[in-house]
């Protein structure tokens, strides 16, 4: 890639890091930018996943205290997340690239829909927590199956994964929203780290872009953390939603012509 293209990829990753820290949905900025720069869709998805993994690690570190006394959940859910991420990554690499190319606008619109429903999901989880009876036995089979299925999607594409995982956890587990969000963070990290590991070994990673994007995404995460109390999350979220819809439509039109 040319220095100018790398600069654009870095700016997109910087914006993605900020958006992920404040509102979520950064993939809808960085992934389309790589496609716009001429990177084939599968390679763009692979490169984007590898570049943005540190952002998930930052989220886990920030909420590590909220993982206290969740050891049993982690022992059950994280292997399911790893297996699902591995399955999704393998599906991406083993199926024809044309399949992913056709699915790109659908996947982007699905991520837009999940992001748009994010606040509603959080409200429903919080309402369920407030109404749930204390002391009920906790069964983890359902959450593990749900996390596994969500992780397949995450390994294959990943836009909006965190909200999907939070919805799955909130359906069955009873805990505070903060603690469930911390569990979501570490689950999402495992899914993306496993998928990134597969892509590093077997995928077509554009390493020059990945290296620049990785650094910029980390910087964006720090900036987003400082801006979180100053910039309304809904404003950024709406901007990302508009970008996502425009990109999906533009990509579909380009494919049809």
C-alpha positions in Angstrom: 0.0 0.0 0.0 1.1 3.6 -0.7 1.9 6.0 2.2 -1.3 7.9 1.5 -3.4 4.7 1.6 -1.7 3.7 4.9 -2.6 7.1 6.3 -6.2 6.7 5.4 -6.3 3.2 6.9 -4.7 4.6 10.0 -7.2 7.4 10.3 -10.1 4.9 9.9 -8.6 2.7 12.7 -8.2 5.8 14.9 -11.8 6.7 14.3 -12.8 3.1 14.9 -10.9 3.0 18.2 -12.6 6.2 19.4 -16.1 5.0 18.3 -15.6 1.5 19.9 -14.6 3.2 23.2 -17.5 5.6 23.3 -20.4 3.9 21.5 -19.4 0.7 19.6 -19.5 -0.1 15.9 -16.0 0.9 14.9 -15.8 -2.0 12.4 -18.3 -0.2 10.3 -15.7 2.5 9.7 -12.4 0.6 9.4 -13.6 -2.4 7.3 -15.3 -0.3 4.6 -12.2 1.9 4.4 -10.0 -1.1 3.6 -12.4 -2.1 0.8 -12.4 1.5 -0.5 -8.6 1.3 -0.7 -8.8 -1.7 -3.0 -8.3 -4.5 -0.5 -10.4 -7.6 -1.4 -13.3 -8.1 1.0 -12.0 -11.3 2.7 -8.5 -9.8 3.1 -10.0 -6.6 4.4 -12.0 -8.5 7.0 -9.0 -10.5 8.0 -6.8 -7.5 8.3 -9.4 -5.5 10.2 -9.8 -8.3 12.8 -6.1 -8.6 13.4 -5.7 -4.8 13.7 -8.5 -4.2 16.2 -7.8 -7.0 18.7 -5.8 -4.7 21.1 -8.9 -2.6 21.5 -10.8 -5.6 23.0 -7.9 -6.2 25.3 -8.1 -2.6 26.5 -11.8 -3.1 27.3 -11.0 -6.2 29.4 -8.3 -4.5 31.3 -10.5 -1.5 32.1 -13.2 -3.8 33.5 -11.1 -6.6 35.1 -12.4 -5.8 38.6 -15.9 -6.6 37.5 -14.8 -10.2 36.6 -14.3 -10.9 40.3 -16.2 -14.1 41.3 -17.1 -15.0 37.7 -14.5 -17.8 37.5 -17.1 -20.6 36.9 -18.7 -18.6 34.1 -15.4 -17.9 32.4 -14.4 -21.6 32.6 -17.6 -22.6 30.7 -18.1 -19.7 28.4 -14.6 -18.9 27.2 -14.0 -22.4 25.6 -17.3 -22.0 23.8 -16.2 -18.5 22.6 -12.9 -19.9 21.4 -14.5 -22.8 19.6 -17.0 -20.6 17.9 -14.4 -18.0 16.9 -12.3 -20.8 15.4 -15.3 -22.2 13.5 -16.3 -18.7 12.1 -12.7 -18.0 11.0 -12.4 -21.4 9.3 -15.7 -20.8 7.5 -14.4 -17.5 6.2 -11.2 -18.9 4.9 -12.6 -22.2 3.6 -15.7 -21.0 1.7 -15.4 -19.3 -1.7 -14.4 -15.6 -1.5 -17.4 -14.8 -3.8 -19.8 -16.0 -1.0 -18.4 -13.4 1.4 -18.4 -10.7 -1.3 -22.1 -11.3 -1.8 -22.8 -11.3 1.9 -20.8 -8.1 2.7 -23.8 -5.7 2.4 -26.0 -8.1 4.3 -23.4 -8.4 7.1 -22.9 -4.6 7.3 -26.7 -4.0 7.5 -26.9 -6.7 10.1 -24.2 -5.0 12.2 -26.1 -1.7 11.7 -29.3 -3.3 13.0 -27.6 -4.8 16.0 -25.9 -1.5 16.8 -29.2 0.4 16.5 -30.8 -2.1 19.0 -27.9 -1.9 21.4 -29.5 0.5 23.9 -32.8 -1.4 23.8 -30.8 -4.6 24.6 -29.1 -3.0 27.6 -32.4 -1.7 28.9 -34.1 -5.1 28.6 -31.1 -6.8 30.3 -31.3 -4.3 33.1 -35.1 -4.8 33.5 -34.8 -8.5 33.6 -32.0 -8.3 36.2 -34.3 -6.1 38.4 -37.2 -8.5 38.2 -35.2 -11.8 38.6 -35.5 -13.7 41.8 -32.4 -14.0 43.9 -30.8 -17.3 44.7 -32.0 -19.2 41.7 -29.5 -21.9 40.5 -27.4 -20.7 37.5 -27.3 -23.0 34.5 -24.6 -22.2 32.0 -25.5 -24.7 29.1 -27.8 -22.2 27.5 -25.4 -19.2 27.6 -22.6 -21.5 26.4 -24.6 -22.5 23.3 -25.6 -18.9 22.7 -22.0 -17.7 23.0 -20.8 -20.4 20.7 -23.3 -19.4 18.0 -22.6 -15.7 18.4 -18.8 -16.5 18.3 -19.2 -18.2 14.9 -20.6 -14.9 13.6 -17.9 -13.0 15.4 -15.1 -15.1 13.8 -16.7 -14.8 10.4 -17.3 -11.0 10.4 -17.8 -9.6 13.9 -19.6 -6.3 13.5 -21.9 -5.8 16.5 -20.6 -9.0 18.2 -20.4 -7.4 21.7 -24.1 -6.5 21.7 -25.1 -9.9 20.5 -23.1 -11.5 23.3 -24.6 -9.2 25.9 -28.1 -10.1 24.7 -27.3 -13.8 25.0 -25.8 -13.4 28.5 -28.7 -11.2 29.7 -31.3 -13.7 28.7 -30.3 -16.3 31.3 -27.6 -15.0 33.7 -28.7 -12.8 36.6 -26.2 -10.2 37.6 -25.6 -6.4 37.3 -25.3 -5.0 33.9 -21.8 -3.8 34.6 -20.6 -7.4 35.5 -22.4 -8.9 32.5 -20.7 -6.2 30.3 -17.3 -7.2 31.7 -18.1 -10.8 30.9 -19.1 -9.7 27.4 -15.8 -7.9 27.0 -13.6 -10.9 27.8 -15.8 -13.2 25.7 -15.5 -10.8 22.7 -11.7 -10.6 23.2 -11.4 -14.4 23.1 -13.5 -14.7 19.9 -11.5 -12.0 18.1 -8.1 -13.2 19.4 -8.7 -16.8 18.2 -10.0 -15.6 14.9 -7.0 -13.2 14.5 -4.7 -16.1 15.3 -6.2 -18.2 12.5 -5.9 -15.3 10.1 -2.3 -14.6 11.1 -1.4 -18.2 10.3 -3.6 -18.9 7.2 -5.2 -15.6 6.1 -4.2 -13.0 3.6 -3.3 -10.2 6.1 -2.2 -6.9 4.6 0.5 -6.5 7.2 1.5 -2.9 6.4 -2.1 -1.8 7.0 -2.6 -4.0 10.0 0.5 -2.6 11.7 -0.5 1.0 11.2 -4.2 0.3 12.1 -3.2 -1.5 15.3 -1.2 1.5 16.6 -3.9 3.9 15.6 -6.7 1.8 17.1 -4.9 1.8 20.4 -4.5 5.5 20.3 -8.1 5.9 19.3 -9.2 3.8 22.3 -7.3 6.0 24.7 -8.8 9.2 23.0 -12.2 7.6 23.2 -11.8 6.9 26.8 -11.1 10.5 27.5 -13.9 11.7 25.3 -16.5 9.3 26.6 -17.8 11.8 29.2 -17.8 14.7 26.8 -19.2 13.4 23.5 -22.7 11.9 23.6 -22.5 8.2 22.6 -25.8 8.5 20.7 -24.3 11.2 18.4 -21.4 9.0 17.4 -23.7 6.0 17.2 -26.0 7.7 14.7 -23.1 8.8 12.6 -21.8 5.3 12.4 -25.3 4.0 11.6 -25.6 6.4 8.7 -22.1 5.5 7.4 -22.9 1.8 7.7 -26.2 2.0 5.7 -24.5 4.2 3.0 -21.6 1.8 2.7 -23.9 -1.2 2.4 -26.0 0.4 -0.3 -22.9 1.7 -2.2 -21.3 -1.7 -2.1 -24.4 -3.5 -3.3 -24.8 -1.0 -6.2 -21.2 -1.5 -7.1 -21.6 -5.2 -7.2 -24.7 -5.0 -9.3 -23.1 -2.8 -12.0 
